[in-house]
Amino acid sequence: MKASVIVFPGSNCDRDAAVALEAATGQAPAMVWHGDSEIPASDLIVLPGGFSYGDYLRSGAMAAHSPVMREVVARARTGTPVLGICNGFQILTEAGLLPGVLMRNATLKFVCRDVLLRVERNDTAYTSRYARGEVIRFPIAHKDGSYFADDATLDRLEGEGRVAFRYCNATGEVTQAANPNGSRHNIAGIYNETGTVLGLMPHPERLADPALGGTDGANMFLSLAETLH
Amino acid sequence: MKARITITLKPGVLDPQGKAIAGALHALGFGAVGNVRQGKYIEVEVAESDPSRARAEIERMCEQLLANTIIENYAYELEAA
């Protein structure tokens, strides 16, 4: 599987994503600078976490209009899987590839800790290694991660099964206490209509090696490696 | 011309920062303070002397970048720079 990682000024998880991708696929991804207008032929494009453009105006708003994003949007529209992690999720919503918006956490605090997630679907390229309803542990590290969409959009997402992950407790129950940021419906990640674009606030690449304290995140990259070869 | 653009959260969108500001004002003794909503103010100068063309430009800027119209409304005033 050939992957490309887009690097924006202020990205800080691009190397972590590259390490996790190489560990899963045996192949180092291409690192593509935001000012480039061309992306090499890729089975997967990753928008990494970080603070692109210093989060000026709104998180992800500036990066969504970077030269390279025109090509990312074009590839996504023709079916290339695009994974947006944390700031990458914010960029995907600002670019219009995913609905809704990531707002300031309800607590107004930057939250940096592991959270539990319930896997809502395992029939996508990202989740084949997980079981449906499985509870997994990923770290979060964000201040603007409260997922908001209007009622009609939420109804559509729920009706079409486009919620990828929800914040939950140890037994998989979706509770308010398990919601770290005030996201509506405890949403931690969503898919586009075709299940090929995934945006999520938690960081799979930060728990993708035993040396990091866990490997739940590695299964996302292994799923991709198996599905997109 | 110069545009003075105000960006506000739409009604019904949760505004934790506005709530925190209201709480701080109450703590300072401003007991009459009710709901507080926080927004943004942006000044943009445009090299355009025709007001209707300037308005069209400003509106495109707001729609494409300055406001996220999923959660935000925008309003503006134009003046000769």
Interface residues (C-beta under 8 A of the other chain):
Chain A: L57 R58 A61 H65 E94 P99 G100 V101 M103 R104 N105 A106 T107 L108 S146 F148 A149 D150 G182
Chain B: V13 L14 P16 Q17 A20 Q64 L65 L66 N68 I70 I71
